């Protein structure tokens, strides 16, 4: 079974988020979505979340293309190996704005160093969002 994983804040849910999840689901049998905490938004994005983490989880979990939703720690958000230890996914999904970034190059290197064969799939952002 192909288990997919993606994570993000998903504040002010919009069609771009829905497109991401629908595209993810087309490439896996079971889709897990990690929701970043309110603390993550404040600490790393230096913004106040509009929709709190509990409500963001509820919104995302209501989508038929999403199989599981979990609140993830700041560490699991940044370190995808920690997220893998929790969810055991074999494909990681992300927006293409992260493609080639230092963070994702380090993530792919960390997977290889741990002997993990994790496919990484990048999807384009929805135009106009």
N, C-alpha and C positions, 0 to 999 in steps of 0.2 A: 504494500500500500504506500502510495506517495503522500507524505505528510508535508504540507506547506505551512510556512510561517511568515508573517509580516508584523511590523509593529509601528506605532505612531501615536500621535496625540489625538487626531481626528476631532479637533475642536471645530465648532461651527460646521457640522457635517454637510458635505456638498457632493454634487454628482461626480467630481473627480475621485473622491473617496470610494463611492459606489463602483465606479469604473475599475479602480484598483482591485477591490475585493472580487468583483466578477471575473476580471482577468486572472487573478490568482487562482480562483476556484476552477477555471478551465484547465489549469496546469497541475492540479493535484486532486487527490481523492478526499482529503480531509484538510480543511483550512483552519488554522489557529491564528487569531489576531491578538497581539499584545497591545494593551492600552497603557500609555505612559501616565504616570501619576501627576497629580497637580503639582507636587513638589518638583518633579522633573521640569515641567513647563516654567515654573518660577526660577529654578536654579540654572537650567541650561539655555532656555529660550528667553529668559529675562522678561517674561510676560505673565499677566494674570489670566488663567483660563477663563473663558466665557462660560463654558459648560463644564460642570465638575466631573471628576473621574467616574463617579458612580453612574451618573446620567449618560456619559459617553459610552460606558460599558453596556448599559441597557440599550442604547440606540444601536450600537454595532451588533450586539447579540440578537437583535430582532431581525436581522437580515438573513434570508434563506440561503445565501451563498456562504455564510460564515458558520462553521461547525462548533467552534469553541472560542471563547473570549476570556482573557485573563489580564488582571492588573499586574504589570511588571515593575520590578524595582528599577531605580536609576542605573544600577550596575548591570542588570540584564538588558536594559535598553542600549547601553554603550557597548557591552561585551557580549557578542552574539554566541560565543562559546558557552557562557553561563545560561543564556536563553536555550541553547541546544540541550544542555544538561537537564533542563526543566521539561522541555517539550519533545525532544528526540525527533525533530523534523529532518527531512532530507532535501528540502528545497527552501531557499530563502528568497523572498520577494521584496523588491524595493522600487521606489521611483527612480527614474533614470538621472535625476539630479545628483544622486549619490555615486553614479557609475564613474570609476576612475578616481574617486576621492581617497584621500589618505586613510580615512576611517574604514572604507570598504576594502581597500587593498590590504590593510592590517587584518581585517576580519577574515578574508580569504586565506591569508598567510597563516593565521592562527588555526583555522580549520585544518589546513594541510599539516601543520606541525603536530596536531592532535590525531592525525590519521583519519580525519573525518572527510568523507566524500560528499560534500554538501554542494548541490547545484545552486548557483545564484542567478536569478532572473530579474532583469530590470524592465519596468514598464514605463512608457512615456507619460508625461503629465497630460492631463486633459486640457486641450486648447481652450483658452478663454476663461479659465478658472484662476 
